[in-house]
Amino acid sequence: MSIEPGGQAAGARAGVLDGLAAVVTGAAQGIGLGIAESLLREGARVALLDLQEDKVREAAGRLDPSGERTLGLAADVTRRDQVESAVAAVTERFGAVDVLVNNAGGTPKLRQPVVDIEAVEDELWDGVVALNLTATFLCCRAVVPGMRRRGFGRIVNISSGLARGGYGGHMRTVSARLPYAASKAGVIGLTAQLAKDLAADGICVNAVLPGVILPGQGSTMRAQFDAMTDEARATMVAPLPAGRPGEPDEIGWMTVALAAPGASYVSGQAIDVAGAAAF
């Protein structure tokens, strides 16, 4: 396959993703924004999708003030019509979607964490599964036909170390543990099967399982972490083999590696990025 040169700035070093167009969901902040920045740094043109319209447009403009290599789009990735409209807009702007990173996910902010199965209402279950699993499926389905026609594609699904379950009562920002774990485990299953289904088409599908990642300033988790006492911080970090939380660009680095054209024989994998997994 021939990849046309991308919009690399004059004098910039060559990147492993030169010429590729990427979509990152949930990219207005946190891990998604870190991934978008990593892809951009390696030469990709990047469309940032998020439900927060003003925030995602501001993030895209901050990453590339020229506006030539980024695009910020508002989209609810749990809705088929908005996903398909966003993919069409990215294709019109960049000519293709070569890389899809399904990062959007999480759980709603609840007054009290939901730990017991009896407390999981149908609406909560459906909402968490829709955001973490159904959205991943919808985005994959929207981009695969174009990737198949070109004989090239990279899909990176962001799951979680909690897909294998987690111990203890500390919920961090995961306020609905059971539906979150189930939906993120579903992402791993979707990844494994889709990788097999698309292997002959030159499309690689992998999952990244972040551990405890500390997003940048302005995020809920960073604010919570900064507000902790030294003792509380030490308690949080104690179970982590690396002795510290990870950073968004450490997830970004792995995403770049899996998105690169050279990663053509790596597919169907679920890769922990957790400083030696503690889950």
Buried (B, 14 or more C-beta within 10 A) or exposed (E): EEBEEBBBEEEEEEBBBBBBBBBBBBBBBBBBBBBBBBBBBBBBBBBBBBBBEEBBBBBBBEBBEEEEBBBBBBBBBBBBEBBBBBBEBBBEEBEBBBBBBBBBBBBEEEEEBBBEEEEBEEEBBEBBBBBBBBBBBBBBBBBBEBBBEBEBBBBBBBBBBBBBEBEEEEBBBBBBBBBBBBBBBBBBBBBBEBBEEBBEBBBBBBBBBBBBBBBBEEBBBBEBBEEEEEEEBEEBBEBBEEEEBBBBBBBBBBBBBBBBBEBEEBBBBBBBBBBEEBB
